[in-house]
């Protein structure tokens, strides 16, 4: 039987996936994990009344002005001044990110930071930035620093990531980290350093599920950090076991 699709680019609904279920219309984005590890998502407002499983596809993309509106919505979910690791907000300078021009300027700097032919500011390193996106929806950010300086070796690490509050507890960080680890050997890296706050159980679990081996827990200029190393020749990363896109049904 042929499948028919409806919905926006962010929410893909197929007739083949329609199942009878009682969905709570008051919580359209709430998800529940099923026995087989898939995630069942509540139907968004514009599709209320349908009994269905929502299918989502998540991917890593280069920062783009196309997601300006969604990025602003995600930003407002964070507490004012909250640190978003891996988001590159230190590159904002004097830009007004609310304006299309200011946002475009910042996006261009994020893209340029991976160009090894261009100098970076004092205390910075070259890094590649990706956004975690579901169609036109910004879900988070992750970056890969090409090498370590003294600050990153002590407490920052090679990779930073952050997920917008409304998209957490869906496995996005674990998937995104796994996808970026597959890209790291192209930079000549044979192992990478990951760190997290000592009390951040969720982030520690994300790192450990991707092969992180704890070296130590130490006090740094940015707090007490758990420091993990991930060997990139580990069997789980030596083959393309992590898909470039993540489909959740």
N, C-alpha and C positions, 0 to 999 in steps of 0.2 A: 504494500500500500504506500502510495506516495505521501510524503510529509508536506504539509502546508505551514508556512511561517507567518507570524505576525509579530507586531511589537517594534520597538525602536532598535537602533544598532547596539544599545547597551543591554537590552533584554530580549532574548530570542525565545519565542514560544513555538513549539512544533506540535502538530496534531499527534504524532507518534508518541510524544512524551506526556500527553494529557492523561492524568490519572485522577480517580475520585479521592478527594481529600478535603477535610474541613480546614480551611485556612482562616486565620483570624484577620479580618480586614483592618483591625486597629494597629497591626504591626506588620506593614507590608515588606519590610526589609529584614525582619527577623529570620534567622536560619536555625535549623536543627540538624545535627549530625546523625545519619542513619547507620544501621549496622554494618553496611558494606563500605563505609568511609565516605560516601558521597554526601553532599550538602543539599538539603531541601530548602529552597528560598520561598518566602512569602511573596505573593504577587504584588507589584507596585500599584500605586493609586490608580493609574490610568487603565489597569487591567483587572481591577477588582471585580469580583463576581465570577471569574473564571476559576475552575478547579484544575490546577495544572502544576507541573514541576517547571520552574524557571531555569533555563540553561544559560550559563554565563561562560564567556571566554575571556581570559585574562592574559595579557602579554606585557613584555618589557618593550618600551618604545623610547626613542630619544625625546628629550624635552621639546615641547612644541607649543606655539601660541594658540593652536587649535583648542587646547584644553583650558584656556584662560578662565572661563566662567566656572568650570568644575573645580579648578584649582582654588579659586577664591572661596567657593563653598566649603571645600575641604579645610582650608586655612581657618575658617571661622569655627570649626569644630574643636580646635586646639585652644587651650588656655593661653591668654596673652603672654607672650614672651617664652612660651614653652619651646624647649630644644627639639628640633626635628632632625635627628641624625641622618646623614646621607642626602639631605634635601638641597644642600648648597646655598642655604640662606645667607651665609657669610659673604657671598658674592653679590648680594643685592646692592650694596653701596648706597647711593642716594636715590635709587629708582623708586618711583611710586608704582607698586605692583598692581594697584587698582586700575591704572591707566593702561590701555593697549600698548602704548609706546614704552612705558617703563617695564612692563612685563616682557615685551619682546627683547629689550636690551638685556635683561637678566637671563632670559633663555639663551641668548646668543653667547653670553659669558659661560654658561653651563656647558654648552657645546664646545667652546674653544678650550676649556680646561683640559681636554684630552689630547690636544695637539702638542706633541713634544717639541715642535719647532718654535713654539711661542713661550715666552717666559711667564712664570706665575709669580704672584706676589710673595713678599717675604714671609716665611713661615708656612707657605703652602706647598703642595705637591701637585703634580699632574694627576688627574682623575677622570674617569668616565662616568657620566651620569645617565641613569635610566629612570623613567617613570613607570610605575605599575598601573596599567590602565585596563579598563573594561569598556571597549568601544570609545565613547566620548566621555567616560567617567574616570576621573583621576582618583586612584586608590592609595597611592603612596609613592615613595622614592627609594632608590638604592644607588649607591656609588661604589666604585672600585678604585682605590688609590693605587697608582702604578708602582710606588715604592714608599718606604717609610722614612720619616725624619725622626728626630729624638722624641718629639711629643707623641707621634702616632705609635712608635714602638713602646712607649711607656703605657699609654692608656687609650689610644684612638683606634688603632688597627688598620687593616687594609680595606675593610668594607663597613659601611654604615647604612642603615636602613630605617625607615619609619613608615608606619601604616596609619592612615587617617582613623580616628577613633571609631567611626561608624562601620569600618570594614575589618575590624580586628576579630580574632578568634575564628577565622575561616581558613587558616593555613596559608595565607598569602605570603607572610614573611619567610616561612620555611621553603615554599616553592621558589620565591624570588632569589633567595640566597643560593639555593641549589643551581638555579639557572646561571647566576653570575659566576659561581665557582667553575663552571664549564668554560667560561670565557677567560679566566685568569691565566692559564698556561700560555695563551697567545702573547702575553706581556712578558714572558720569560720567568714567571713565578712558578716555583715548585711547591710552595706552601704559603698559606696566608694566615694572618693574625686577626682574630675576631675578639672583641671585648664587649662587655655589658656591665651594667651596675650590679654589684654583688647581690642586691635584693630583687633583681628583675628575673623572676623565675621563668616567665614566658620567653624572654630573649635567650636565656641560658638553654632552655629546651630546644629552641629553634637552632641554635648553634650545634648543640650536641647531636641532634637528629641529622645534621649534615656532616657528621664525622669529627666534630670539634673535640680536641683532647685538652683538658685543663692543664695549663702550666703552673699558674699560681693565682692567688688573690692578693692584690697589693693596693696600697694607698697611693693615689696620684694627685696631680694638681686639679683633676676634674672629678675626684671622689674615689671611693673604693671600687676597684674594677676586677672582674673575673677575666682572665686572659687565656684564650684558647688558640691552639694552632690546628689548622686543617691541612693535611698533606694532600696535594692535588693528584698524586699518583695512586691515591686510594681507589680501590676497585669501583666504588660507587660514583666516582667522578671521572674515571678514565674512559668511560663510554658515555654516549649521549642518552643517559637514562632519565634525565629531566627534560620534558618537552619544552619547546620554545614558547608554546602557548599552553594555558591551563584551562581546561574545560571542566566545569562543575555542573552536574545535573542533579 
